[in-house]
């Protein structure tokens, strides 16, 4: 099939590459000429495990191509995916200007039947707005479909190639048949393609992400309570997770969620509720708790240094909002580092992938280390913000030799409390007892 993907951000590039991998002829459109030229030369502009291999293979096979011309894209594709930014507006709503501006251009340019697919995460009613915008100008038939993405950063390629489910919102039999044909190679094991109306499809994505954010937030509340009463959140988590109605996933406490999806989607659903005169009280609490959780270690660090962090040297491991990505959007590390800098601390930081993005934001306010252990030279404490695998096994002696004093503030509960105790390391984590030295 001939596919066009408008927008080569995180969702668009993964979508285009993975659709090419199953034999489709894919043309990706982006207004950034420099980025398009870079991709034509085989350079992947984002970090996502395994994407580079598929990207290179499909460019060589001429199944994956790039252009700055929307006209060329509309001539090429029978199915046109809109994978455009929907950034958070000042009031928490999703900004649809990119989607609707491109929809207007599509209406002016299409000459024959197309299926226009909303792939971006958009509020309820967006497909209807896209339909009306295109219809103002179009002189041919077209259909608008909602097809939300469920891609986890760090696992996006696997999520696309082996989806648990595919949601298609469509009221057109013709468009539905084309979407089923397109996605049939991805569901050969029997996972469902779920057909529903457009509004329900749009809400499904927001509801799923908001529920997961709520689950994380609830566990963080339990962890905070554990600290007050002397319970161990790890034991509580295991006990809860063994209940099949609850499940084991998304029960790990920490310093809050971040990224491009959860914060934005929770706020957008919350705002959409207000627009419909409905108050999502649960989401009020989720937003409030998560904002607090991102900096929950800050007063503990202050207390350790007797409320004076002036010229204290602190190492930071992990800058991305989660492992296996270079994405720093809404990353808890940012909030922690901004707080520490305001209190006068000096920060030396390390992340396997996110350093360039952090450097764009913080510049020379931070010292950037070349490895995890080089951050520790003569520092007064270590702060962990992201649970990269390379941080999971510590060389205790090396850590103690490098640091002025072995003190760890762990925002991701990577280490065993008893082991920290036996190694003589002060260890402060989330929802567990503090190891003193």
N, C-alpha and C positions, 0 to 999 in steps of 0.2 A: 504494500500500500504506500501511497505518497503522503507523507506527513510533513506539516510545517509546525515549528515551535517558535512562538514569538516571545523572546526573552530568554537569555542564557545565564540567568542567575542559578542559584543552587538547584531549584526544582526543574527549571527548564533544561539545564544541561544534563542532569541525570535522566530526565524523561526522554530527551532526544537521543542520547547515547544508548540507552537501554532499548528503545524502540528500534533503533538501527541494528542492534545486536540480534534481533529476531528476524532480520531480513528486510525490514522496511527501508524505503528511500526517504531519508530525513533531511530537511533543510531548516537550519536554525537561523532566526532573524534577530539582530541586535543593533541598536542605534550607535553603539560604541565601535567606531571603525578600527581603533587600535586593538581592542579586545577581539574583534572578528579576525583581524589579520594574525594575531597571536594564535588563535585557535586553528586557523587554517594551516599554520606551521606546526601544529601538533602539540601546542602548549595548553595544558589544562589550567584555567584561571582560578580554580578552587582546590582545596585539599579534601578529598573524600576517598577512603580506602577502596582500591580496585577500580576506580573510575578511569584512571590513566590507561590501564591495559585495554579496556573496552574502547575507550576514546581513540587510541592509536590504531587499533585493529580496524575499526569501522571507517576511519578516515582513509586508511590505505585501501580498503575495499570499495571506496567511493560511495558508501551508503550514508555517510554523515558529512554534510557540507554546511557552509556558513555564508551569510550575506547581511548587508546593511539595508537591503531593499525590501520593503514590505510588499511592493508590487510583485517582485520576483517570488516572494514567499507565497502570496495568494495565487499566483499562476501555478505554482508547484503543487501545493497540498490539497488533497480532498478533505482532509481533517486538519483543522488549524487549532493548535493548543495555545491558549493565552496563559503564559507563565510569567506574569508581570508582578512587580512589587505592589503590595497593599500595606504600606507603612502605617504605623499608629499615628493618628492625628492627635492634636492637642487635647481633645476631649475623650480620648481613648478609642474612638471609632476607627474603622479601617478606611484609609484614604483610597478611594476608587478612581482617582483621576487618571492614573496610567491605564487602567483597564478600559475606562469609558472613552478616553482619547483615542486609543488604538481601535476600539469598536467603531467609533465614528469614521476613522480612516478605512476600516474594512468595508463599511457600508458604502463608501464612495468608490471603492476600488474593485469589489468582487463582481465577476461577470457570469459566473455559473454557480451551481449548488455547492455549498460548503457546510460542513459540520463545524461550528465554532465551539470549542471546548474550554470552559472556565476551569483551569487547573490550579490557579491561585486560590489561597484560602480567602473566601469572601463572605460577607454577611448574607443572611437570608434576604432574598429578593434581588440579588445581583444579576442572576441569569435573565430575569425579567427586564431589568434596566439595560442590559447588553442587547437583548432582543429588540427593545424599543429604539435604542440608539442606532443600531444597524439598519432597522426597518425604515428609519427616516430617509435614508439615502439609497438603499439597495433596490435594484431593478431585477432581482432574480430571487429564487427561493433559497432559503438557508434555515438551519436549525441551530439552536443554542443548547448545549448540554453542560451540566455541572458534573465534574469528575474530580472530586477533591483528592489531594495526595496525602498519603500516610507514610511519609519517609522519615526515618530517624537519622539524623546526622551521625555519621560514623558507620551506619549500616544501610545507607540509602540504596546502594546497588543491589544488595540482597533483598531488601524490602520491595524494590520494583520488580526484580526478576522472579521472586518467589513470594507474592503478596498473600497475606492471610485472607484478604477480601478486596474486591474492587467495587467501589460504589459509583453508580452511574445514575444521575438524575436527568431524566428525559421524558418528554411527553410525545415524542415522535417515533413511530415504529421504524422509519427509515434510518434515522440517526442511531437508534438503539441497536439495530442490526449491524451497522458499521462499527459501532463501539465494541460489540460482542466479538465481531470478527477480528478486530485489532488486538483485543486482549486475550483471545483464545489460547495463544501459545504460552501465556503466563499462568494459566489455571488448569493445566492438564492433570494435575494431581487431585483435582476435585474441589479446590477452594472456590468460593462462590463469586460470581459477578452479580451484585445486588442491584436490581433496577428499582428506582423509586422516582417520585416527582422531584423537580429541581430544588424546591425550597427545603425539602427533607434532606436531600443530599448535602446542601450547603450547611445545614444545621448539624448534620452528623459529624462533620470535621470539628466544628467548634465544641460540640458536646463531648466528643472523645477526648480532646486535649484538655478541656476544662475539668473533666472528671479525673484524669491522670494528675493534673496539677493539684486538685483537691486531695487526692490520695497521698501525694508527697507532702503536702502541707499538713494534713492530719498527723502523719508520722512525725513531722518536725515538732508539732505541738506535744505529742506523746513524749518525744525525747526531752523536750524542755521540762516537762512535768517530772520525768524520771530523775533528772538532776536534783530537783527539789526534794523528792521523797526517798532518794537512795536506791531506786530501781535501776536495772540495766536494760537499756533500750534494745540491745542486741538480742537478749533473751525474749523480750516482749515481741520483737519482730518475728523471731522464729516461731513463737507460739501462735501469733496471729496468722502468719503466712501458711501454716500447715492446714488451715481451714480452707477447703476448696472454694468456698463462696467468696473468700477474700483474695487468695493467691499470694505468691511470694514476691511478685514484681512490684516495683515502685514503693517499697516499704523501707528503703534505706534512708535514714535521716542524714541531714547535712546542713550546709549553709545556703539552702534555698535553690530554686530552679531559675534558670536563665535561658538564653538562646533566642532564636528568631520566632519561635512558635508559641510556647506556653504563655509567656508574659503578654504578648500581643493578642493572642486568641482569647485569653481569659478576659482581658479588658474590653475587647471588641464585643464579646458575647454580653458582658455586663452592660455596655453602652447600648447594644441592640435591645436588651431587655428594657432599659429606661425609655428608649424611643417607643416601645410598645406599651408603656405604662406598667411594666412589670419590674419588680425589684428582686434581683438575684441576691438574697441575703447571704447565701453560702459564698458566692463569689466576692462579696464585700470582705468577708473574713479571709478568704484565700489571698487576696491582693494585700491586705494589711499584714497578715502573718508573714508572707514571703518577703515583703519589704523589710520587715524587722529581722527576719532570719538571715538575710544576706550579710548583716553586720553583727550577728550575735556574738561573734568571738572578739569583737573590738573592745568591749568593756573588760573582758577577761585578760586580754593582753595589757590593757591599761593597768589593771589591778596588779598584775605580775611585776610591772615596772613602777609601782607606787605612784601611778598617775603622772608619770613624767617620761615621755618617749623621745624627748629632745635628743637628737643625734644618736638614738639607738639604731643599731644596724639589724635589719630583719630580712631574712631570705624568704622568697615566695616561690613555691613549687606549684605550677599549674595555673594557667591564665585563661585558657579557653573555657567556655561555659560547661563543657563536658569533654571526656576523652575522645580521641579519634576525629577531631575536627580542629580547624583553625578559627572557628567562629567565636568572637568575643562579645556578641550582642547580648546585653543584659547579664553578662557574666558576673557572678558574685565577687570574683577577684577584683573587678574594677571598683566596686563599692568598698571593699576592704582596703584596697591600696589607697584610694582617695582619702579615706578616713585616717589611715596611718600617716600619710603625707601631711595632712592638716595638723596632726599632732606632733609633727616635727621629726618623724622617723626617716631613716635612710633605707631604701629598698633595693635589694638585688634580686632579680627575677629570672625564672627559667620555665620554658614550656617547649615541648618537642615540635610544635607546629605554629603556635599562635604569636610568637615573638614579633614578627613583622607587623601584624595588625595592632598589637599593643603599643609598639613603638610609634606608629602613626598617631595614636591617641595621646600618649604620655611624653613622647620625645625624650629629652635629656633629664626629665624628672626622675627616671629610674636608671639603675645600672643593669645591663643585660649580660647574663652569664652564658658561657658556651656549653655548660653541662650542669647537671643537677648538683653535683658535689662542689663544683667551683663556686656556687652561690653561698656556700657555708663558711667560707674562710673568714674567721674573726667576726661572725655575726652573733648577736645576742639571743636570737630566737629564730625558729623556722615556722612559717605559716604554710599550710597545704590547702589549696582551693579547688584542685581538680584531681580526680582519681586515675591519672594515667598509670598504665601497667608498670612502667619502669620505676615508679615510686613505691611499689608494693613490697619489695624485698630490700631492706636496709642493710648497709654495711655499718653496723653500730659503732665499731671502733673508729672507722674513718670519720663518721659523723662527730663523735666525741673529740677526736683529735683536731678537727677543723674549727668547731664552734667554740666561742668563749665559754659558753655554758650550754649543756644539752637540754634544750627546751623546745618542745614541739606543740604547736596549736594546729590541730588536725580538723579541718572542716569537712572531711569525708570519711572519718573513722576507718582509716586504712589498716591500723595496727592493733595488735592484741594488747589489752591493758596490762595483763599480768607480765607479758614479755617486756613491756616498757619498764615496768617496776623492777624486774630482775636485772635489766641493763642499766639502771640508775639514770633514767631519762625522765625529766618532768614532762608529763603528757596530758594535754587538755583536749578532749574530743567532744562529741555531741551526744548528750543523753547517757553518759557513762561516768564512772567515778574518775576523779582527777588523780593522777599519779604525781606525788610530790617528791622532791629530792632534798 
